[in-house]
Amino acid sequence: MKYDDVALERALDALALEETPADLHGRILFAISQRPEPAFRAWELWLLGAAFAVCTWLILVITRVPLFGGAATLDALRVAGQVITSATQAAFTPTGILWLGLGVLTAFVLQRVAGSRLLRI
């Protein structure tokens, strides 16, 4: 069945709709504009999480849990240092410097050519 505008308006007016509360618009605006602030800011949550992690680690070290203190920790730190050293040496080869330069150049050209249009995506 195809409706024209007048028939469609009559059909919509014939629907038995419930009336909205008189102060609905005001309540919605109040709820949006008077939103309570969060209990913690993001940086405070990160700080609390980091402090909790450090305290947990210290407790595990003090109680001498084998994986968190002693030789296992020293071995893990030694391996991490070796990985960082090898990654640094690999990054500063002529090929790595070339790719880094190409990446910086590409970022510079895109920023100059496209401007802030890329930031609005």
PyMOL commands that place a pseudoatom at each C-alpha (Angstrom):
pseudoatom trace, name=CA, resn=MET, resi=1, chain=A, elem=C, hetatm=0, pos=[0.000, 0.000, 0.000]
pseudoatom trace, name=CA, resn=LYS, resi=2, chain=A, elem=C, hetatm=0, pos=[1.374, 3.378, -0.968]
pseudoatom trace, name=CA, resn=TYR, resi=3, chain=A, elem=C, hetatm=0, pos=[0.684, 6.438, 1.141]
pseudoatom trace, name=CA, resn=ASP, resi=4, chain=A, elem=C, hetatm=0, pos=[0.789, 10.038, 0.120]
pseudoatom trace, name=CA, resn=ASP, resi=5, chain=A, elem=C, hetatm=0, pos=[1.825, 12.679, 2.632]
pseudoatom trace, name=CA, resn=VAL, resi=6, chain=A, elem=C, hetatm=0, pos=[-1.667, 13.474, 3.880]
pseudoatom trace, name=CA, resn=ALA, resi=7, chain=A, elem=C, hetatm=0, pos=[-2.568, 9.811, 4.353]
pseudoatom trace, name=CA, resn=LEU, resi=8, chain=A, elem=C, hetatm=0, pos=[0.713, 9.174, 6.114]
pseudoatom trace, name=CA, resn=GLU, resi=9, chain=A, elem=C, hetatm=0, pos=[0.105, 12.084, 8.495]
pseudoatom trace, name=CA, resn=ARG, resi=10, chain=A, elem=C, hetatm=0, pos=[-3.394, 10.772, 9.272]
pseudoatom trace, name=CA, resn=ALA, resi=11, chain=A, elem=C, hetatm=0, pos=[-2.021, 7.281, 9.890]
pseudoatom trace, name=CA, resn=LEU, resi=12, chain=A, elem=C, hetatm=0, pos=[0.612, 8.619, 12.264]
pseudoatom trace, name=CA, resn=ASP, resi=13, chain=A, elem=C, hetatm=0, pos=[-1.935, 10.754, 14.111]
pseudoatom trace, name=CA, resn=ALA, resi=14, chain=A, elem=C, hetatm=0, pos=[-4.205, 7.725, 14.494]
pseudoatom trace, name=CA, resn=LEU, resi=15, chain=A, elem=C, hetatm=0, pos=[-1.545, 5.794, 16.419]
pseudoatom trace, name=CA, resn=ALA, resi=16, chain=A, elem=C, hetatm=0, pos=[-2.293, 5.507, 20.119]
pseudoatom trace, name=CA, resn=LEU, resi=17, chain=A, elem=C, hetatm=0, pos=[0.915, 6.898, 21.553]
pseudoatom trace, name=CA, resn=GLU, resi=18, chain=A, elem=C, hetatm=0, pos=[1.607, 7.509, 25.203]
pseudoatom trace, name=CA, resn=GLU, resi=19, chain=A, elem=C, hetatm=0, pos=[2.143, 11.113, 26.220]
pseudoatom trace, name=CA, resn=THR, resi=20, chain=A, elem=C, hetatm=0, pos=[5.689, 12.040, 27.205]
pseudoatom trace, name=CA, resn=PRO, resi=21, chain=A, elem=C, hetatm=0, pos=[6.213, 13.510, 30.659]
pseudoatom trace, name=CA, resn=ALA, resi=22, chain=A, elem=C, hetatm=0, pos=[6.108, 17.295, 30.715]
pseudoatom trace, name=CA, resn=ASP, resi=23, chain=A, elem=C, hetatm=0, pos=[9.609, 17.683, 32.135]
pseudoatom trace, name=CA, resn=LEU, resi=24, chain=A, elem=C, hetatm=0, pos=[11.320, 15.032, 29.997]
pseudoatom trace, name=CA, resn=HIS, resi=25, chain=A, elem=C, hetatm=0, pos=[13.307, 17.503, 27.922]
pseudoatom trace, name=CA, resn=GLY, resi=26, chain=A, elem=C, hetatm=0, pos=[14.563, 19.328, 31.008]
pseudoatom trace, name=CA, resn=ARG, resi=27, chain=A, elem=C, hetatm=0, pos=[15.514, 16.090, 32.768]
pseudoatom trace, name=CA, resn=ILE, resi=28, chain=A, elem=C, hetatm=0, pos=[17.510, 14.909, 29.754]
pseudoatom trace, name=CA, resn=LEU, resi=29, chain=A, elem=C, hetatm=0, pos=[19.368, 18.219, 29.497]
pseudoatom trace, name=CA, resn=PHE, resi=30, chain=A, elem=C, hetatm=0, pos=[20.064, 18.233, 33.232]
pseudoatom trace, name=CA, resn=ALA, resi=31, chain=A, elem=C, hetatm=0, pos=[21.369, 14.652, 33.142]
pseudoatom trace, name=CA, resn=ILE, resi=32, chain=A, elem=C, hetatm=0, pos=[23.708, 15.506, 30.275]
pseudoatom trace, name=CA, resn=SER, resi=33, chain=A, elem=C, hetatm=0, pos=[24.967, 18.857, 31.529]
pseudoatom trace, name=CA, resn=GLN, resi=34, chain=A, elem=C, hetatm=0, pos=[25.248, 17.930, 35.213]
pseudoatom trace, name=CA, resn=ARG, resi=35, chain=A, elem=C, hetatm=0, pos=[27.027, 14.616, 34.758]
pseudoatom trace, name=CA, resn=PRO, resi=36, chain=A, elem=C, hetatm=0, pos=[28.990, 13.722, 37.876]
pseudoatom trace, name=CA, resn=GLU, resi=37, chain=A, elem=C, hetatm=0, pos=[32.752, 13.759, 37.587]
pseudoatom trace, name=CA, resn=PRO, resi=38, chain=A, elem=C, hetatm=0, pos=[34.495, 10.386, 37.708]
pseudoatom trace, name=CA, resn=ALA, resi=39, chain=A, elem=C, hetatm=0, pos=[35.961, 9.408, 41.055]
pseudoatom trace, name=CA, resn=PHE, resi=40, chain=A, elem=C, hetatm=0, pos=[39.488, 9.172, 39.601]
pseudoatom trace, name=CA, resn=ARG, resi=41, chain=A, elem=C, hetatm=0, pos=[41.206, 10.732, 36.637]
pseudoatom trace, name=CA, resn=ALA, resi=42, chain=A, elem=C, hetatm=0, pos=[42.996, 8.468, 34.154]
pseudoatom trace, name=CA, resn=TRP, resi=43, chain=A, elem=C, hetatm=0, pos=[46.495, 9.391, 35.342]
pseudoatom trace, name=CA, resn=GLU, resi=44, chain=A, elem=C, hetatm=0, pos=[45.483, 8.687, 38.946]
pseudoatom trace, name=CA, resn=LEU, resi=45, chain=A, elem=C, hetatm=0, pos=[44.300, 5.207, 37.974]
pseudoatom trace, name=CA, resn=TRP, resi=46, chain=A, elem=C, hetatm=0, pos=[47.579, 4.560, 36.128]
pseudoatom trace, name=CA, resn=LEU, resi=47, chain=A, elem=C, hetatm=0, pos=[49.524, 5.765, 39.169]
pseudoatom trace, name=CA, resn=LEU, resi=48, chain=A, elem=C, hetatm=0, pos=[47.516, 3.558, 41.543]
pseudoatom trace, name=CA, resn=GLY, resi=49, chain=A, elem=C, hetatm=0, pos=[47.972, 0.566, 39.245]
pseudoatom trace, name=CA, resn=ALA, resi=50, chain=A, elem=C, hetatm=0, pos=[51.715, 1.114, 39.014]
pseudoatom trace, name=CA, resn=ALA, resi=51, chain=A, elem=C, hetatm=0, pos=[52.008, 1.553, 42.782]
pseudoatom trace, name=CA, resn=PHE, resi=52, chain=A, elem=C, hetatm=0, pos=[50.007, -1.627, 43.329]
pseudoatom trace, name=CA, resn=ALA, resi=53, chain=A, elem=C, hetatm=0, pos=[52.228, -3.539, 40.895]
pseudoatom trace, name=CA, resn=VAL, resi=54, chain=A, elem=C, hetatm=0, pos=[55.431, -2.298, 42.567]
pseudoatom trace, name=CA, resn=CYS, resi=55, chain=A, elem=C, hetatm=0, pos=[54.085, -3.146, 46.045]
pseudoatom trace, name=CA, resn=THR, resi=56, chain=A, elem=C, hetatm=0, pos=[53.058, -6.622, 44.885]
pseudoatom trace, name=CA, resn=TRP, resi=57, chain=A, elem=C, hetatm=0, pos=[56.484, -7.177, 43.344]
pseudoatom trace, name=CA, resn=LEU, resi=58, chain=A, elem=C, hetatm=0, pos=[58.239, -6.014, 46.525]
pseudoatom trace, name=CA, resn=ILE, resi=59, chain=A, elem=C, hetatm=0, pos=[56.137, -8.350, 48.672]
pseudoatom trace, name=CA, resn=LEU, resi=60, chain=A, elem=C, hetatm=0, pos=[56.986, -11.256, 46.396]
pseudoatom trace, name=CA, resn=VAL, resi=61, chain=A, elem=C, hetatm=0, pos=[60.697, -10.381, 46.511]
pseudoatom trace, name=CA, resn=ILE, resi=62, chain=A, elem=C, hetatm=0, pos=[60.689, -10.002, 50.295]
pseudoatom trace, name=CA, resn=THR, resi=63, chain=A, elem=C, hetatm=0, pos=[58.936, -13.347, 50.768]
pseudoatom trace, name=CA, resn=ARG, resi=64, chain=A, elem=C, hetatm=0, pos=[61.511, -14.874, 48.371]
pseudoatom trace, name=CA, resn=VAL, resi=65, chain=A, elem=C, hetatm=0, pos=[59.123, -16.343, 45.839]
pseudoatom trace, name=CA, resn=PRO, resi=66, chain=A, elem=C, hetatm=0, pos=[61.527, -18.120, 43.446]
pseudoatom trace, name=CA, resn=LEU, resi=67, chain=A, elem=C, hetatm=0, pos=[60.372, -16.499, 40.199]
pseudoatom trace, name=CA, resn=PHE, resi=68, chain=A, elem=C, hetatm=0, pos=[60.398, -12.915, 41.524]
pseudoatom trace, name=CA, resn=GLY, resi=69, chain=A, elem=C, hetatm=0, pos=[63.669, -12.657, 43.363]
pseudoatom trace, name=CA, resn=GLY, resi=70, chain=A, elem=C, hetatm=0, pos=[67.152, -14.019, 43.199]
pseudoatom trace, name=CA, resn=ALA, resi=71, chain=A, elem=C, hetatm=0, pos=[68.779, -15.756, 40.243]
pseudoatom trace, name=CA, resn=ALA, resi=72, chain=A, elem=C, hetatm=0, pos=[65.642, -15.987, 38.096]
pseudoatom trace, name=CA, resn=THR, resi=73, chain=A, elem=C, hetatm=0, pos=[65.175, -12.216, 38.182]
pseudoatom trace, name=CA, resn=LEU, resi=74, chain=A, elem=C, hetatm=0, pos=[68.824, -11.582, 37.394]
pseudoatom trace, name=CA, resn=ASP, resi=75, chain=A, elem=C, hetatm=0, pos=[68.676, -13.991, 34.454]
pseudoatom trace, name=CA, resn=ALA, resi=76, chain=A, elem=C, hetatm=0, pos=[65.530, -12.311, 33.127]
pseudoatom trace, name=CA, resn=LEU, resi=77, chain=A, elem=C, hetatm=0, pos=[67.139, -8.875, 33.415]
pseudoatom trace, name=CA, resn=ARG, resi=78, chain=A, elem=C, hetatm=0, pos=[70.287, -10.144, 31.700]
pseudoatom trace, name=CA, resn=VAL, resi=79, chain=A, elem=C, hetatm=0, pos=[68.268, -11.584, 28.793]
pseudoatom trace, name=CA, resn=ALA, resi=80, chain=A, elem=C, hetatm=0, pos=[66.221, -8.374, 28.505]
pseudoatom trace, name=CA, resn=GLY, resi=81, chain=A, elem=C, hetatm=0, pos=[69.439, -6.355, 28.369]
pseudoatom trace, name=CA, resn=GLN, resi=82, chain=A, elem=C, hetatm=0, pos=[70.822, -8.598, 25.629]
pseudoatom trace, name=CA, resn=VAL, resi=83, chain=A, elem=C, hetatm=0, pos=[67.609, -8.252, 23.607]
pseudoatom trace, name=CA, resn=ILE, resi=84, chain=A, elem=C, hetatm=0, pos=[67.661, -4.466, 23.933]
pseudoatom trace, name=CA, resn=THR, resi=85, chain=A, elem=C, hetatm=0, pos=[71.326, -4.345, 22.967]
pseudoatom trace, name=CA, resn=SER, resi=86, chain=A, elem=C, hetatm=0, pos=[70.829, -6.527, 19.887]
pseudoatom trace, name=CA, resn=ALA, resi=87, chain=A, elem=C, hetatm=0, pos=[67.732, -4.552, 18.824]
pseudoatom trace, name=CA, resn=THR, resi=88, chain=A, elem=C, hetatm=0, pos=[69.640, -1.285, 19.164]
pseudoatom trace, name=CA, resn=GLN, resi=89, chain=A, elem=C, hetatm=0, pos=[72.553, -2.644, 17.130]
pseudoatom trace, name=CA, resn=ALA, resi=90, chain=A, elem=C, hetatm=0, pos=[70.164, -3.925, 14.451]
pseudoatom trace, name=CA, resn=ALA, resi=91, chain=A, elem=C, hetatm=0, pos=[68.370, -0.580, 14.229]
pseudoatom trace, name=CA, resn=PHE, resi=92, chain=A, elem=C, hetatm=0, pos=[71.557, 1.386, 13.598]
pseudoatom trace, name=CA, resn=THR, resi=93, chain=A, elem=C, hetatm=0, pos=[72.740, -0.499, 10.551]
pseudoatom trace, name=CA, resn=PRO, resi=94, chain=A, elem=C, hetatm=0, pos=[72.857, 1.415, 7.250]
pseudoatom trace, name=CA, resn=THR, resi=95, chain=A, elem=C, hetatm=0, pos=[69.650, -0.311, 6.124]
pseudoatom trace, name=CA, resn=GLY, resi=96, chain=A, elem=C, hetatm=0, pos=[67.877, 0.537, 9.388]
pseudoatom trace, name=CA, resn=ILE, resi=97, chain=A, elem=C, hetatm=0, pos=[68.935, 4.173, 9.142]
pseudoatom trace, name=CA, resn=LEU, resi=98, chain=A, elem=C, hetatm=0, pos=[67.706, 4.269, 5.534]
pseudoatom trace, name=CA, resn=TRP, resi=99, chain=A, elem=C, hetatm=0, pos=[64.266, 2.930, 6.494]
pseudoatom trace, name=CA, resn=LEU, resi=100, chain=A, elem=C, hetatm=0, pos=[64.059, 5.302, 9.454]
pseudoatom trace, name=CA, resn=GLY, resi=101, chain=A, elem=C, hetatm=0, pos=[64.923, 8.228, 7.162]
pseudoatom trace, name=CA, resn=LEU, resi=102, chain=A, elem=C, hetatm=0, pos=[62.330, 7.132, 4.604]
pseudoatom trace, name=CA, resn=GLY, resi=103, chain=A, elem=C, hetatm=0, pos=[59.693, 6.892, 7.331]
pseudoatom trace, name=CA, resn=VAL, resi=104, chain=A, elem=C, hetatm=0, pos=[60.491, 10.356, 8.681]
pseudoatom trace, name=CA, resn=LEU, resi=105, chain=A, elem=C, hetatm=0, pos=[60.516, 11.805, 5.159]
pseudoatom trace, name=CA, resn=THR, resi=106, chain=A, elem=C, hetatm=0, pos=[57.170, 10.166, 4.336]
pseudoatom trace, name=CA, resn=ALA, resi=107, chain=A, elem=C, hetatm=0, pos=[55.606, 11.492, 7.537]
pseudoatom trace, name=CA, resn=PHE, resi=108, chain=A, elem=C, hetatm=0, pos=[56.929, 14.990, 6.791]
pseudoatom trace, name=CA, resn=VAL, resi=109, chain=A, elem=C, hetatm=0, pos=[55.661, 14.959, 3.179]
pseudoatom trace, name=CA, resn=LEU, resi=110, chain=A, elem=C, hetatm=0, pos=[52.232, 13.646, 4.189]
pseudoatom trace, name=CA, resn=GLN, resi=111, chain=A, elem=C, hetatm=0, pos=[51.958, 16.286, 6.874]
pseudoatom trace, name=CA, resn=ARG, resi=112, chain=A, elem=C, hetatm=0, pos=[52.896, 19.049, 4.442]
pseudoatom trace, name=CA, resn=VAL, resi=113, chain=A, elem=C, hetatm=0, pos=[50.790, 17.830, 1.510]
pseudoatom trace, name=CA, resn=ALA, resi=114, chain=A, elem=C, hetatm=0, pos=[47.678, 16.644, 3.310]
pseudoatom trace, name=CA, resn=GLY, resi=115, chain=A, elem=C, hetatm=0, pos=[47.900, 19.092, 6.202]
pseudoatom trace, name=CA, resn=SER, resi=116, chain=A, elem=C, hetatm=0, pos=[45.356, 18.606, 8.923]
pseudoatom trace, name=CA, resn=ARG, resi=117, chain=A, elem=C, hetatm=0, pos=[42.971, 16.657, 6.664]
pseudoatom trace, name=CA, resn=LEU, resi=118, chain=A, elem=C, hetatm=0, pos=[44.600, 13.414, 7.868]
pseudoatom trace, name=CA, resn=LEU, resi=119, chain=A, elem=C, hetatm=0, pos=[43.896, 14.334, 11.474]
pseudoatom trace, name=CA, resn=ARG, resi=120, chain=A, elem=C, hetatm=0, pos=[40.150, 14.698, 10.871]
pseudoatom trace, name=CA, resn=ILE, resi=121, chain=A, elem=C, hetatm=0, pos=[39.621, 11.123, 9.695]
for i in range(1, 121): cmd.bond("trace and resi %d" % i, "trace and resi %d" % (i + 1))
show_as sticks, trace
zoom trace
